[in-house]
Amino acid sequence: MIYVDADACPVKSEVETVATRRKVTVKMVSNGGIRPSPNPLIESVFVSEGADEADKWIASNAGPGDVVITNDIPLAAKCVEAGARVLKPNGEALTAANIGNVLAMRDLAADLRAADPFRQGGGRAFSKADRSRFLDALERALRT
């Protein structure tokens, strides 16, 4: 099973392509606002509106053998702890070996932003290379 934190996920179509080829069920979890896929392997799960409702649903359902696609680091940590394999949309794998450092960096960045209200974003744009890395990473995750 693949769980996708779908509200702001830039690789939904890539997930659907790989899942169709590999015949894997996908749950696209969101607060709404995404168009359901006609693909029988893709199920849209709409949770109630509210902060982190999609994250809570994914965290309570994902487990060993599942793959979770998310940019949300606290959600990723919960899923890794539950035994799921976690990928960011850029193809980066979040694992028991690196999730602690990723959480620490996230918290540090939040503290830096809070300390300097004039500090701007800083993230880079999502690229074709990110998309390609994601496709490779998802294929690898589904093989193991």
Secondary structure, 3 states (H helix, E strand, C coil): CEEEECCCCCCHHHHHHHHHHHCCCEEEEECCCCCCCCCCCEEEEECCCCCCHHHHHHHHHCCCCCEEECCCHHHHHHHHHCCCEEECCCCCEECCCCHHHHHHHHHHHHHHHHHCCCCCCCCCCCCHHHHHHHHHHHHHHHHC
